[in-house]
Amino acid sequence: MENFELLEIISEKLSTVIDPETGVDVMRMKLVQNLMVENDGKVTYQFRPSSPLCPIAVPLALAIIQAIKEVPGVTGQQITVVDYVEAEQLNEILSTILEE
């Protein structure tokens, strides 16, 4: 499967992750940015919560990770949280989760 095809499938899967505060999916809200798939199937992207104090940033990040994990052909992922007050701590937690 080519990266472009895998990227499309991942984007479609992410469009099923809904922000419960707005009822809009994370792709339409542009909360997932710089989505890239490497040749080996590793996915890298940024997660930008809807506000710096977003109360649901953690469960939303976990839902995004889970959605990507469910796509066949994905071998791993790296998420970077940006523009969020607790970004540094959240990035540490998420990288630990992704190592498991």
Secondary structure, 3 states (H helix, E strand, C coil): CCHHHHHHHHHHHHCCCEECCCCEECCCCCCEEEEEECCCCEEEEEECCCCCCCCCHHHHHHHHHHHHHCCCCCCEEEEEECCCCCHHHHHHHHHHHHHC
